[in-house]
Amino acid sequence: MRYAIIGFGNIGQALAKAFARKSIDVSVAASRDPESFASIAAAIGPKVIPTTLSEAVEADVLFLAVRFESHQDVAKVLPSWTGKTLIDVTNAYGVPPEELRGRPSSKAVEQAFSGAKLVKGFNHLGAAVLAQDPAVKGGRRVVFLASDDDTAAAQVGELAEALGFAPVKLGGLSEGGLLVQARGKSWGQLIFKDLVKFD
């Protein structure tokens, strides 16, 4: 299984640190030349591989960690995303609800990435918290997952476990998923809630 992070800002770097902690290979890409962020990737760890966007989209599982406004540009890189699992880490805070035609933002992302199995996840924590070791006082930091595809949600749940997090499934994108999505100028009720699960 090949993993990639699209977007290498604060959130993308926080995700890369999670992979580096567990020595799992991950490609990282942004709209700029990979040489421009190679030193940042190297500082995170040798398993974090800077690459071009066109190379990164060859991965099986991709984290979409760009600004919500940029998701359509990324979607155009491939004519079809069939066979890919896309983890939507975007937050559409400030995007007018009418621009989304009343849909959750993840539904708009799903439509743009034709054929992809979409899971909303890893987006409710700020970058500084997401970057920390998810092992907390004998527990594991929670990441919320929402998807209309149970198989994709299970796959991403396994990845979250491998990265040291405690995945909590919220159900479909238009039900529990609304708890981790911004609507206009308001945040979902679980956004920024830093929870720890004790087994």
C-alpha positions as CSV (number, residue, x, y, z in Angstrom):
1,M,0.0,0.0,0.0
2,R,1.4,3.4,-1.0
3,Y,0.6,6.6,0.9
4,A,0.8,10.2,-0.1
5,I,0.0,13.6,1.5
6,I,-1.1,16.3,-1.0
7,G,-0.3,19.6,0.5
8,F,2.7,20.3,2.7
9,G,1.7,23.2,4.9
10,N,1.3,22.9,8.7
11,I,-1.3,20.1,8.5
12,G,0.6,18.2,5.8
13,Q,3.8,18.4,7.8
14,A,1.9,17.2,11.0
15,L,0.6,14.2,9.1
16,A,4.1,13.5,7.8
17,K,5.4,13.4,11.3
18,A,2.9,10.7,12.2
19,F,4.3,8.5,9.4
20,A,7.9,9.3,10.3
21,R,7.3,8.3,14.0
22,K,6.1,4.8,12.8
23,S,8.8,4.5,10.0
24,I,6.1,4.2,7.3
25,D,7.0,5.5,3.8
26,V,4.9,8.5,2.6
27,S,5.2,10.7,-0.4
28,V,4.5,14.4,0.1
29,A,3.6,16.8,-2.7
30,A,2.5,20.4,-3.1
31,S,1.8,22.8,-6.0
32,R,5.5,23.9,-5.9
33,D,8.6,22.1,-6.9
34,P,9.6,19.3,-4.5
35,E,13.1,20.6,-4.2
36,S,11.7,23.7,-2.5
37,F,10.5,21.7,0.5
38,A,13.0,18.8,0.4
39,S,14.9,20.1,3.4
40,I,11.7,20.3,5.5
41,A,10.8,16.7,4.6
42,A,14.3,15.5,5.4
43,A,14.2,17.2,8.8
44,I,11.0,15.3,9.6
45,G,12.5,11.9,8.6
46,P,14.0,9.7,5.9
47,K,10.6,8.0,5.2
48,V,9.1,11.3,4.1
49,I,9.7,11.5,0.4
50,P,9.2,14.8,-1.5
51,T,7.7,14.3,-4.9
52,T,5.7,16.0,-7.6
53,L,2.0,16.1,-7.6
54,S,1.7,13.9,-10.7
55,E,3.9,11.3,-8.9
56,A,2.1,11.5,-5.6
57,V,-1.3,10.7,-7.1
58,E,0.0,7.3,-8.0
59,A,-0.4,6.3,-4.3
60,D,-3.3,4.1,-3.2
61,V,-4.3,6.2,-0.2
62,L,-4.0,10.0,-0.3
63,F,-4.5,12.7,2.3
64,L,-5.9,15.8,0.8
65,A,-4.4,18.5,3.1
66,V,-4.7,21.6,0.9
67,R,-6.9,24.6,1.4
68,F,-10.5,23.7,0.6
69,E,-10.5,26.2,-2.3
70,S,-7.7,24.3,-4.0
71,H,-9.3,20.9,-4.0
72,Q,-10.7,21.2,-7.5
73,D,-7.2,22.0,-8.9
74,V,-5.9,18.8,-7.4
75,A,-8.8,16.8,-8.7
76,K,-7.9,17.7,-12.2
77,V,-4.6,16.0,-12.0
78,L,-6.2,12.6,-12.8
79,P,-9.2,12.0,-15.2
80,S,-10.5,9.4,-12.8
81,W,-9.7,8.6,-9.2
82,T,-11.3,5.1,-9.3
83,G,-9.4,2.7,-7.0
84,K,-8.0,5.5,-4.8
85,T,-9.0,6.1,-1.2
86,L,-9.0,9.9,-0.5
87,I,-8.9,11.2,3.1
88,D,-10.4,14.7,3.1
89,V,-8.5,16.7,5.7
90,T,-9.8,20.1,4.3
91,N,-11.9,22.5,6.3
92,A,-14.3,24.8,4.4
93,Y,-14.5,27.4,7.1
94,G,-15.7,30.7,5.6
95,V,-17.0,29.1,2.4
96,P,-20.6,30.4,1.9
97,P,-23.1,27.5,2.3
98,E,-24.8,28.5,-1.0
99,E,-21.5,27.9,-2.8
100,L,-21.7,24.3,-1.6
101,R,-25.4,24.2,-2.6
102,G,-26.3,23.1,1.0
103,R,-24.1,20.0,0.9
104,P,-21.4,19.1,3.4
105,S,-18.0,20.2,2.1
106,S,-16.9,16.6,1.9
107,K,-19.7,15.9,-0.5
108,A,-18.3,18.6,-2.8
109,V,-14.8,17.1,-2.5
110,E,-16.2,13.7,-3.3
111,Q,-17.9,14.9,-6.4
112,A,-14.7,16.6,-7.6
113,F,-12.6,13.4,-7.1
114,S,-14.7,11.2,-9.4
115,G,-14.4,7.5,-8.5
116,A,-12.5,8.0,-5.3
117,K,-13.6,6.4,-2.0
118,L,-13.8,9.3,0.3
119,V,-13.2,9.4,4.1
120,K,-13.5,12.6,6.0
121,G,-10.8,12.5,8.7
122,F,-7.8,13.9,10.6
123,N,-9.2,17.4,10.1
124,H,-10.7,18.2,13.5
125,L,-7.4,18.9,15.2
126,G,-5.2,21.9,14.8
127,A,-1.8,21.3,13.2
128,A,0.2,21.8,16.5
129,V,-1.9,19.1,18.2
130,L,-2.0,16.8,15.2
131,A,1.8,17.0,15.0
132,Q,2.2,15.6,18.6
133,D,2.8,12.0,19.5
134,P,-0.7,10.5,19.7
135,A,0.3,8.4,22.7
136,V,-1.0,10.4,25.7
137,K,-0.7,9.3,29.3
138,G,-1.4,5.7,28.4
139,G,-4.2,6.5,25.9
140,R,-4.3,7.4,22.3
141,R,-5.4,10.6,20.7
142,V,-8.8,10.3,18.8
143,V,-9.2,11.0,15.1
144,F,-12.8,11.1,13.8
145,L,-13.7,9.4,10.5
146,A,-16.8,9.7,8.5
147,S,-17.6,8.0,5.2
148,D,-20.4,6.7,3.0
149,D,-18.2,3.7,2.2
150,D,-17.7,1.3,5.1
151,T,-14.8,-0.5,3.5
152,A,-12.9,2.7,3.0
153,A,-13.7,3.8,6.5
154,A,-12.3,0.5,7.8
155,Q,-9.2,0.8,5.7
156,V,-8.5,4.4,7.0
157,G,-9.3,3.2,10.5
158,E,-6.5,0.6,10.2
159,L,-4.1,3.2,9.0
160,A,-5.0,5.5,11.9
161,E,-4.3,2.6,14.3
162,A,-1.0,1.9,12.6
163,L,-0.1,5.6,13.0
164,G,-0.9,5.3,16.8
165,F,-4.3,7.1,16.8
166,A,-7.6,5.9,18.1
167,P,-10.1,6.1,15.2
168,V,-13.7,6.8,16.1
169,K,-16.2,6.4,13.2
170,L,-19.0,8.9,13.0
171,G,-21.1,7.3,10.3
172,G,-21.9,8.9,6.9
173,L,-20.7,12.2,5.5
174,S,-24.2,13.8,5.8
175,E,-24.9,12.5,9.3
176,G,-22.1,12.2,11.9
177,G,-19.7,13.7,9.4
178,L,-21.3,17.1,9.9
179,L,-19.8,17.1,13.4
180,V,-16.4,17.6,11.9
181,Q,-17.2,20.0,9.1
182,A,-17.4,23.8,9.0
183,R,-20.5,25.4,7.7
184,G,-20.0,29.0,6.7
185,K,-18.5,30.8,9.7
186,S,-19.3,28.1,12.2
187,W,-17.4,24.9,13.1
188,G,-18.8,21.4,13.6
189,Q,-19.3,20.5,17.3
190,L,-16.3,18.2,17.4
191,I,-13.8,20.5,15.6
192,F,-10.8,21.3,17.9
193,K,-11.9,18.8,20.6
194,D,-8.7,17.0,21.6
195,L,-9.9,13.7,23.0
196,V,-7.9,10.7,24.3
197,K,-9.2,7.1,24.3
198,F,-8.1,4.6,26.9
199,D,-8.4,1.0,26.0
